Amino acid sequence: MNPFPHEIMIGDVYFSPVLVVVLFAFFATSFTTLILNRFKLSQYIFYPPLAFLAIMTLYIVFIDTFFIHI
């Protein structure tokens, strides 16, 4: 098995694996912020858009490290 990431092909179009990771991270971050809003924990966050980007960055690193490169 090749340890290097490869492109994902849908039809005749090649997509980067980073695109898939970013989409998964965006949906996971959206779910996380939904949970934070439901339990009213987001009121303790000083600047929510920056927190959204920080959580999304953590998800990108986590998904890329543990799920894509296995």
C-alpha distances in whole Angstrom, upper triangle without the diagonal:
4,6,9,11,11,14,16,18,21,23,23,23,20,20,18,16,19,22,20,20,24,25,24,25,29,29,28,31,33,33,34,37,38,38,40,42,43,44,46,44,43,47,46,44,45,44,41,40,38,37,35,33,33,32,29,28,27,25,23,22,22,20,18,17,17,15,13,11,10
4,6,8,9,12,14,17,20,22,22,21,18,18,16,14,17,20,19,19,22,24,23,24,27,28,28,30,32,33,33,36,38,38,39,42,43,44,45,43,42,46,45,42,44,42,40,38,36,36,34,32,31,30,28,26,26,24,22,21,21,19,16,16,16,15,12,10,10
4,7,9,13,15,18,21,24,24,22,19,18,15,13,15,18,18,17,20,22,21,22,25,26,26,28,30,31,31,33,35,36,37,39,40,41,42,40,39,43,42,39,41,39,37,35,33,33,31,29,28,27,25,23,23,21,19,17,18,16,13,13,13,13,10,7,8
4,6,10,13,16,19,22,21,19,16,15,12,11,13,16,16,15,18,20,20,21,24,25,25,26,29,30,30,32,34,35,36,38,40,41,42,40,38,42,41,38,39,37,35,33,32,31,29,27,27,26,24,22,22,21,18,17,17,16,12,13,14,13,10,8,10
4,7,9,13,16,19,18,16,13,11,9,7,9,12,12,12,15,17,17,18,20,22,22,24,26,27,27,30,31,32,33,36,37,38,39,37,36,39,39,36,37,35,33,31,29,29,27,24,24,24,21,19,20,18,15,15,16,13,10,12,13,12,8,7,10
4,7,9,13,15,15,13,10,9,7,7,10,12,12,13,16,17,17,19,21,22,23,25,27,28,29,31,33,34,35,37,38,40,41,39,38,41,41,38,39,37,34,32,31,31,28,26,27,26,23,22,22,20,17,18,19,16,13,15,16,14,10,10,13
4,6,10,12,12,9,6,6,5,6,9,10,10,12,15,15,16,18,20,21,22,24,26,27,28,30,31,33,34,36,37,39,40,39,37,40,40,37,39,36,34,31,30,30,28,25,26,26,22,22,23,21,17,19,20,17,14,17,18,15,12,13,15
4,7,10,10,8,6,5,6,6,10,10,9,12,14,14,15,17,19,19,21,23,24,25,27,29,30,31,33,34,35,37,39,37,36,39,40,37,38,35,33,30,30,30,27,25,26,25,22,22,23,20,17,19,20,16,15,18,18,15,12,14,16
4,6,7,6,5,6,9,10,13,12,12,15,17,16,17,20,21,21,23,25,26,27,29,31,32,33,35,37,38,40,41,40,38,42,42,39,41,38,35,33,33,33,30,28,30,28,25,25,26,23,21,23,23,20,18,21,22,18,15,17,19
4,6,5,6,8,11,12,15,13,12,16,17,15,17,20,20,20,23,25,25,26,29,30,31,33,35,35,36,39,40,39,38,41,42,39,41,38,35,32,33,33,29,28,30,29,25,26,27,24,22,24,25,21,20,23,23,20,18,20,21
4,6,8,10,14,15,18,16,16,19,21,19,21,24,24,24,26,29,28,30,32,34,34,36,38,39,39,42,43,43,41,44,45,43,44,41,38,35,36,36,33,31,33,32,29,29,31,28,26,28,28,25,24,27,27,24,21,23,25
4,7,10,13,16,18,16,17,20,21,20,22,25,25,26,28,30,30,32,34,35,36,38,40,41,42,44,45,45,43,46,47,44,45,42,39,36,37,37,34,32,34,33,29,30,32,29,26,28,29,26,25,28,28,25,22,24,26
4,7,10,13,15,13,14,17,18,17,19,22,22,23,25,27,27,29,31,32,33,35,37,38,39,41,42,41,39,43,43,40,41,38,36,33,33,34,30,28,31,30,26,26,28,26,23,25,26,23,22,25,26,23,20,22,24
4,7,9,12,11,12,15,16,16,18,20,21,22,24,25,26,28,30,31,32,34,36,37,38,40,41,40,38,41,42,39,40,37,34,31,31,32,29,27,28,28,24,24,26,23,20,22,24,20,19,22,23,20,17,18,21
4,6,8,7,8,11,12,12,14,16,17,18,20,22,23,24,26,27,29,31,32,33,35,37,38,36,34,38,38,35,36,33,31,28,28,28,25,23,25,24,20,20,22,20,17,19,20,17,15,19,20,17,14,16,19
4,5,6,7,9,10,12,13,15,16,18,19,20,22,24,25,26,28,30,31,32,34,36,36,35,33,36,36,33,34,31,29,26,26,26,23,21,22,22,18,18,19,17,14,16,17,15,12,16,17,15,12,14,17
4,5,5,6,9,10,11,12,14,16,17,18,20,21,23,24,26,27,29,30,32,33,34,33,31,34,34,31,33,30,28,25,25,24,22,20,21,20,16,16,17,15,11,13,14,11,9,12,14,11,8,10,13
4,5,5,6,9,10,10,12,14,15,16,18,20,21,22,24,25,26,28,30,31,32,30,28,32,31,28,29,27,24,22,21,21,19,16,17,17,13,12,14,12,9,11,13,10,8,12,14,12,9,11,15
4,5,5,6,9,10,11,13,14,15,17,19,20,21,23,24,25,27,29,30,31,30,28,31,31,28,29,26,24,21,21,21,18,16,18,17,13,13,16,13,10,13,15,12,11,15,16,14,12,14,17
4,5,5,6,9,10,11,12,14,15,17,18,20,21,23,24,26,27,29,30,29,27,31,31,28,30,27,24,22,22,21,18,17,18,17,13,14,15,12,10,13,13,10,10,13,14,11,10,13,15
4,5,5,6,9,10,10,12,14,15,16,18,20,21,22,24,26,27,28,26,25,28,28,25,27,25,22,20,20,19,16,14,15,14,10,11,12,9,6,9,10,7,7,10,11,9,8,11,14
4,6,5,6,9,10,10,12,14,15,16,18,20,21,22,24,26,26,25,23,26,26,23,24,22,19,17,17,16,13,11,13,12,8,9,11,9,6,10,11,9,9,13,14,13,12,15,17
4,5,5,6,9,10,11,12,14,15,17,19,20,21,23,25,25,24,23,26,27,24,25,23,20,17,18,18,14,13,15,13,10,12,13,10,9,13,13,11,12,15,16,14,13,17,19
4,5,5,6,9,10,11,12,14,15,17,18,20,21,23,24,23,22,25,26,23,25,23,20,18,19,17,14,14,15,12,9,11,12,8,8,11,11,8,10,13,13,11,11,15,17
4,6,5,6,8,10,10,12,14,15,16,18,20,21,22,20,19,22,22,20,22,20,17,15,15,14,11,10,11,9,6,8,8,5,5,9,9,7,10,12,13,12,12,16,17
4,5,5,6,9,10,11,12,14,15,16,18,20,21,19,17,21,22,19,21,18,15,13,14,13,9,9,11,9,6,9,11,8,9,12,13,11,13,16,17,15,16,19,21
4,5,5,6,9,10,10,12,14,15,16,19,20,19,18,21,22,20,22,20,16,15,16,15,11,12,14,11,9,12,13,10,11,14,14,12,15,17,17,16,16,20,21
4,5,5,6,9,10,11,12,14,15,17,18,17,16,20,20,18,21,19,16,15,16,14,11,12,12,9,8,11,10,7,10,13,11,10,13,15,15,14,16,19,20
4,5,5,6,8,10,10,12,14,15,16,15,13,17,17,15,17,15,12,11,12,10,7,9,9,6,6,9,9,7,10,13,12,12,15,17,17,16,18,21,22
4,5,5,6,9,10,10,12,14,15,14,13,16,18,15,18,16,12,12,13,12,8,11,12,10,9,13,13,11,13,16,16,15,18,20,20,19,20,24,25
4,6,5,6,9,10,11,13,14,14,13,17,18,16,19,18,14,15,16,14,11,14,14,11,11,14,14,12,14,17,16,15,18,20,20,19,21,24,25
4,5,5,6,9,10,11,12,11,10,14,15,13,17,16,12,13,14,11,9,12,12,8,10,13,12,10,14,16,14,15,18,19,19,19,21,24,25
4,5,5,6,8,10,10,9,8,11,13,11,14,13,9,10,12,9,7,11,12,9,10,14,14,13,15,18,17,18,21,22,22,22,24,27,28
4,5,5,6,9,10,10,9,13,15,14,17,16,12,13,16,13,11,14,15,13,13,17,17,15,18,21,20,20,23,24,24,23,25,28,29
4,5,5,6,8,8,9,12,14,14,17,17,14,16,17,14,13,16,16,13,15,18,17,15,19,21,19,20,23,24,23,23,25,28,29
4,6,5,6,5,5,9,10,10,14,14,11,13,15,11,11,15,14,12,14,17,16,16,19,21,19,20,24,25,24,25,27,29,30
4,5,5,6,6,8,11,11,14,14,11,13,15,13,12,16,16,14,16,19,19,18,21,23,23,23,26,28,27,27,29,32,33
4,5,8,9,11,13,14,17,17,14,17,19,16,15,19,19,17,19,22,21,20,23,25,24,25,28,29,28,28,30,33,34
4,6,8,10,11,13,16,17,15,18,19,16,16,20,20,17,19,22,21,21,24,26,24,25,28,29,28,29,31,34,34
4,6,6,8,10,13,15,13,16,18,15,15,19,19,17,19,22,21,21,25,26,25,26,30,30,30,31,33,35,36
4,5,6,8,11,13,11,15,15,12,13,17,16,14,17,20,19,19,22,24,23,24,27,28,28,28,31,33,34
4,5,5,9,9,7,11,12,9,10,14,14,13,15,18,17,18,21,22,22,23,26,27,27,28,30,32,34
4,5,8,10,9,13,14,12,13,17,16,16,19,21,21,21,24,26,25,27,30,31,31,32,34,36,37
4,6,9,9,13,13,11,13,16,15,15,18,20,19,21,24,24,24,26,29,29,30,31,33,35,36
4,6,6,10,9,7,10,13,12,12,15,17,16,18,21,22,22,24,26,27,28,29,30,32,34
4,6,9,9,8,11,13,13,14,17,18,18,20,22,23,24,26,28,29,30,31,32,34,36
4,6,6,6,9,10,11,12,15,16,17,19,20,22,23,24,26,27,29,30,31,33,35
4,5,5,6,9,10,10,12,14,15,16,18,20,21,22,24,26,27,27,28,31,33
4,5,5,6,9,10,11,12,14,15,16,19,20,21,22,24,26,26,27,29,31
4,5,5,6,9,10,11,12,14,15,17,18,20,21,23,24,25,26,28,30
4,5,5,6,8,10,11,12,14,15,16,18,20,21,22,23,24,26,28
4,5,5,6,9,10,11,12,14,15,16,18,20,21,21,22,25,27
4,6,5,6,9,10,10,12,14,15,16,18,20,20,21,23,25
4,5,5,6,9,10,11,12,14,15,17,18,20,20,22,24
4,5,5,6,9,10,10,12,14,15,16,17,18,21,22
4,5,5,6,9,10,10,12,14,15,16,16,19,21
4,5,5,6,9,10,11,12,14,15,15,17,20
4,5,5,6,9,10,11,12,14,15,16,18
4,5,5,6,8,10,10,11,12,15,16
4,5,5,6,8,10,10,10,13,15
4,6,5,6,8,10,10,11,14
4,6,5,6,8,10,11,12
4,6,6,5,7,9,11
4,6,6,5,7,9
4,6,7,6,8
4,6,6,7
4,6,6
4,6
4
